[in-house]
C-alpha cells in the first residue's frame, strides 16, 4: 500500500547469526538483506561516512582507490584538492605533503599515505586468510561468469571460494547499463548485476576475496590442485573455474602512459563521469561496451566523439545501441567518426586535446579532455603460461573438443565441454577460446561449469 514499515528482528533471541538466518530462514532472509542494502545505500548517499580520500582528480593513484571502493560499494567521501576548500585543511591537519597524496583516512581513524589498493584493502580487513584446508571449487575472477559459478556452486553445497584481482563485476561491472539481459526490461548496470550475484553467492555460503592475485596454478593428474594467491597464500582445491575474462587493448599512440588516469580511462562509471563533468569526451571502440559508454556519457555529460576504426557500427554493436547512438547523433550529443583513429595526445599535466586521423588522410584536433578506450580483448591469462593449461596463439584458453581436435588432451576419458587441458580445471567467459563475448553467455557458462564440476568430482 506504499506505506513504510519498520521490522525489528532479534537474532540473539533466535540464537543464530545474520548469515545463518539468511541461509536457513527464507522468511527472514529478504528482510535482513533489504535492511543491509538500504543501510548501505543511505551511507553512500550521505557522502560523509566511510573511507575519506583526499587527492587530485588528475591522480591515477586516487582514481584506482576510488574505483575499487565504488565497485566494492564501500561508503566513501572524496575531497578534491583542486576544488574542495576542505582538502587543504585536511592535508594540513594530517601533516601530509602533496607528494604523499592521495591521503586515505579509514573509519577507525588510521591514516594511509599514498597506499596501493592492496594496502588499503588489507587495512580495511577486506582480504582475509582462507580458513578451509581444502575447498571444493576455487573460482578465479568475479565477473559474470565467475559470479554465476559462485552462486550455483555454493547453492549446491560446494565449499566455494571466489578471488578477484580487482573488485567484483569484471569488465561488465564497468558498463553503465546493460539493456539486453533477460529479465531486466529497463536495463541494469553491470555493477548492480554483480552486487545482486555477490549477495546471492554469499547467502549460500560462498567466500569472496578481493583484491587477490592468482600467480601460479599447479595441476594434479588426480587429486587436488594447488593455487598460489598473492597476499593470501596457497589454496588447495578439488576443482578450479577460471573466469579471469579479458581486458581492453591500449591505444597505439605516443604519451599514452603519461595520461592514463589523467584523461585516459578504461571504464565509464559514475566515478569517471564525475571527473569529466560537461567537457567533450571521446569513446574509442565499436563493441557494445563502447556503445554503452557513449550513450551513458552523452546522456549524463558533455558531447561525445565515438571514434571507430571500421566502416559500420552495425557489424560489431547490438542494434538497440546503434539506434540509440543514431538518435543521440541527431540531437547533436554524439559525433560518430568512422574509419578514424586517435594519433596524437596533447596536454601538460593532463589530457587537453587529441588529434583524430581519418582514412582519407584528413586530420582534426579537438579539445577533448577525456578518452574512454574500449577496443579489442586481451585475455587475462599471462599467469597461466607456466602451467599445464594450454592457451591458443592469442592467449585464450582451449577447452573441450578443441583439445581433442588439436591432440592436446591426454587423459583416457574425453574432456568435459568447458574443461581445460588440466583435468578438473574449467574455463568460462571471455578468457575461453571460442566463447561468445556477452554477459549472458558468460553467466550460462559459469552455471554449466558447476554442473560439469559435479560430474568430474563424481568420477
N, C-alpha and C positions, 0 to 999 in steps of 0.2 A: 504493500500500500504506500510505499515511498517514505514511510517513517523510519527514522534511525532507531536502532535497537542497541541496548547495552547488555552484553552477556559476560558473566564472571564465571570462570572455570577454576575450581580449586583442585589443582593436580596433586597437591600434597595429600588432600583428603582421599583422592583416588589411589594414592600410593604408587603412582607412575610418573615418569618424567615426560616432558613435552614430546620428545622424539618417539618414545614408546607409545604415547597416546595417539600420535599421528599415524603410526604404523598399525596399531591394533584396534583403535576405536574410530571407525569411519564416521560415527555420529559426532565426534569431536574434531576430527581432522580438519574439515573445511573451516570451522570457526577459528581454530588455532592458527591455521595458515593465513586466513584472511586478516586476522588481528596483527600477525607479524608483518604482512605485506603493507597494510595500512600504516603501521607504525613506521616502517622504513620509508614509505613514500612521504610521510609528514616530516620525518627527519631530513630527508633530501631536499624537500621544498623549503624548509626553514632557512637553509643556507648559512646557518650559524652553529652547526654542530659537526661532530666527526673529526676528520683529519683537516688540519689547517695547512695550506700550501701557499707560500709566498715566493713569487718568482716573476720572470719576464714572459710575456706572451710570445716572445720570439725565441724562447729557450726550448730546445729539443728535449732536454732532460725533464723540464717541468711538464711538457706535453705528455711524455711517456708515463709519468706518475699520475697525471690527471686521467689519462685514458684507462690506465689499469683500475683506478678507483671507480671511474664511471662504469666501466664494463663489469666490474665486480659488484656494482650497486652499493658501494660503501659511501656513507654520507661524507661530504667534503665541503670545505669552504675555500674558495680561491681568492687570493689577493694579488692583483697585477701591479707590479712596480711602476708600469707605465701610466696607469690610470687611477689606481686606488690611493686615496690620501692616507689610508691606514697602513699601507705596505711599508713605507719608510719608517714609520713609528715602530712597527713590529720588528723590522730588521735591527733597529737601534736597541729595542728592548731586549732582544735575544743576543745582542752583540755579534751579529752576522754580517760579514762584508759582502759586497757584490759578487766576488769570486767564489763565495761559499753557498750561493743560491743554486737551486731552489731550497728554501727553508721548509722543513716539514715539522709540524708540532702534532704529536699524537694525542688522542683523548686522555691518556694518563699523564700528560704533561711532558713526556720525553721529547727531546729536540734532536732532529736529524739534520745534518748539513750536507746538501748535495748527495742524497742517498741514491743508490740504484733501486730499481723496482724490487729486486730480490731482498735488499736490505730493509726496505720499508715494509714489505710483506712479512718478513721474519719478525720485525719489531711489533707488528700488529698481531702476530700469532696466527696468521693465515696459513702458513706452511707448518704442518705438524708431522712428527715422525709416524711412520706406518706401524700400527700395533700388531697386526696379524703376522705370524711367522710365515704363512703361505696363504695366498689368495687364489680364488678360482679363476678370476679373469682381471687382467690389467688392461685398461683402455687408454691408449696414448693419443691425446687430442680431445678437446671438449667442444668441438664444432657440432653441427647437426648429426653427423654420423656417429661420433663418439658418444654424444649425449643420448641418442636413441639406443645405442648398445647398453649404456649405463642403466637406463630405465628398464629395459627388458631383462637385462642380466640380474639386476637387484630384485626385480619383481618376481623372478622365477627362483629366487633363493640362492643365487650365486654370490659368494663374497666378492664384491665388485669394487675396484679402485680405479679412479679416473685421474690422470695427471695431464697438465697442460702447461706449455712453456710461457704462456702469456696470461690471458683471462678467458673465462668461458665464453663461448659463442663462435669462435673461429672467424674465418673470413666473412661468413654470413652475419656474424654479430655486428659487423660494421655497416650493414645495409639499413637504411633509414626506414624502408617499407618494402615488404615482400607481398605482392598483391595476387600472385598466382599459386599460393599454397592452400591446399584443400582445407576447408573448414573456417577460413577467415575471409569472408566476402568483402570486407572493408580494408583488408591488408593487415599486416602485423610487422613490427620492426624485428630485425634479426635478434636484437638484444632481448626483447620481450619473449620471443620464442625460446631463446636459450634459458632465460630466467625460469620460465614455466617448466622446462625439461629438468633443470637442476633441482627445483623443488620436488618434482616427481621422483627423480632418482634418489635424492636424499631421504625422501619419505619412505622409500622401500629399503633403505639401509646402505646405499652406495656412499663411498667416501670420495671427496674431491680434493686434490692438492694442486694449487697453482699460486705462483709460478714454480714450475718444477721441470727440469730439462732431462729428457731421456738421452743418455750419452752412449750406452752400449747394450746390445741385446745378445745374449748367449743362448743359442737354441740347443735343446737336447733332442736326440732322436726319439727317446722315450723318457717319460718323467717330466718334472717341472723345468721351466725355463727361468733364467735369471735376467733381471733388468737393472742396469746401473742408472740411478737418477741423481743428478747433481743436487746437492743440498738435502737430499732425503736418505740416500744410501742404496743398498742392494735390496731388491724386491724379488721374491721367489713366487712364481705364479704357474698355474696349470695351463692357462691359455692366455694369449695376447691378441688384442684387437688394435691394429694400427690405423688411426684415424687422424693423422697429422695434417692432412689437407695440403693446400698449396698457397703460395704467396705470390703477390704481383711482381712482374718484372720491373726493373728500373729503367728510366729513360736513358738512352744513349746520348747524353748531352754534357758538355763541359760544365763544371762547377756544381754538378748535381749534389754531391755530398755536402757542399757548403750550405745549401739551402734546405736540406732535409730537416723538417721540424721547424723551419723558419720560412715557410711558404710552400713547401712541397710535402704533401701528405699522402698516406696510403689507406685512409679511412675517411668516411664522410658521416660523422656522427654529430650530435649536438655540441660536443666539445670543439670540434673543428669549425662548425658553423658559427659559433660564438666568436672565434678568433677572426673569422672573415668579415663579419658584420655585413655591410651592404656593398662592399667593394666587389668589382668584377673578378670572376674566377674562371679557371679552365679545368675541364674534366677530360682526361686522355683515356680513350678506350671505346670499344664498340660492343661490349657484352652487357649483360643485364646489370652487373654491379655498377658499371659506368652510367648506364641509363638511369638507375635508381638514384645515384649520386647527383646527376644533372637535374633531375626532377626535384629532388629534395632541396638543393641549393637554390634553384630558380624560384621555388615557391616560398622559401624562407630567407633568402639573402639577396645578393645583387645579380647582375647579368652573368649568364653562363655561356662560355665558349666550349662547345663539345668538339674536341679535336679527334678526328677519325682518320686512320691511315687508309682504310678501304674506300670503296665507291658506293656502298649501300649499307645502311644500318640494319635493314631487314634481314640480312644474311646471318647476322650473329646476335641480334637482340629480339626479345619477345615482342610480338605485335602490339600488345597493350602499351608497352613502354615507348615504342616508336610513335604510336598515335599520340601519347601524352606529350612527347617531345615536340612533335609537329604542331600541336596545339599551343604549347608554350612559345614556340618559334613565331607563330602567328601573332601572339600577344607581345612580341618584342622582348621576351625574357631570356630566350636562348638563341644562340647563333651556332648552327651546325656547320663545321668546316670539314668537308670530305677530302680525301686524298691529301691530307695535310699532316704535318708533324712539327713539334717544337724543336727548334735547332739552337736557340741561344737563350740564356737566362741572364737577367740584368738586375743589379742591385748592389748595395754595400753590405749593411748588417743583415738585411733580409731581402726577400724577393720583391722587386719593384716593377718588373716588366718582363715580357717574353717576346721572342721573335718566332713567328709561325711561318713555315715554308710550305708552299703548295706545289703539287707535282708539275704544274705548268712552268715553274721557275719563279713565280712571283712570291715575294715575302712581305710580311706585315709585322709591325711591332705594336703590341697592345699593353696598356698599363695594368696588367694582371698581377695581383698580389698573392694569389694562391693557386696551386695546381694540385688536382687530385689525380693520382696516377693509378689506373686500373686496367693494366694491359697484361695479356698473357697469363701463364700459370707456371710457376716453378714449384715442383713438389718438395715438400719439407722432409726429405729422406736422406740427407747427407750423413746423418748419424748411423745409417744402416749399411754404409758402403763396406764396412769390415765384418759384416755379419753374414749369415747363410741366406739371408733374404735376397733374392735375385731381382735386380732392377732392369728396366729397359734402357735404351740409349739416352732417353731424356730424364731418367731418374725416377720414373713411375714404377710401381710395384707389380710384377707379374703375379697372377693368381689363376687358380683353377685350370681350365683346359688349355690356356695359353702356355702353361708349364709343360703339359704333355706334348703339345704340338712342337715345342722347341726342345724337347728331350731334356728338360730341366728338373723333372720330378723323379725322385729316386726310390721312394717307398713302394712296397708291393701293392698296396691299395691305391685306387685313384684319388686324386685330391678333391676336397670339397670345393664348391663353386668359388668361394672367396678366400680359400686357403692359399697361403704363400708357399714358397719352396721349402719353408720350415714347417713341419707338421705341428698343428696346434696353434699356429700364428696366422691370423687372418688380417686382411686389409680391406678397408671400406672408404668410400667417398673419393674426394679429388686426388688423393695420393695413389689411387689404384689405376693401373694401366687399363685403358679402355672404358673407364667409368663415364657416366653421363654427369657433366658438371652442373648439377642442380641440387638445391636443398632437399627436395622431395626424394630424389634418388639416393642421396647420402643417408637420409633417415631410413629409407627402405633397406639399404644395405647394412646399416648398423643393426637394425632389428633382425635381419636374416643371419648376421654373423653370430648372434647369440644362439639361434636355433642350430646352426652348424657346430658351434662350440659344444652344445649339449651332446650332439651326435659324436663328436670327437671324444668327449670325456667318457662316453659310454662304451667306447671300443675296448 
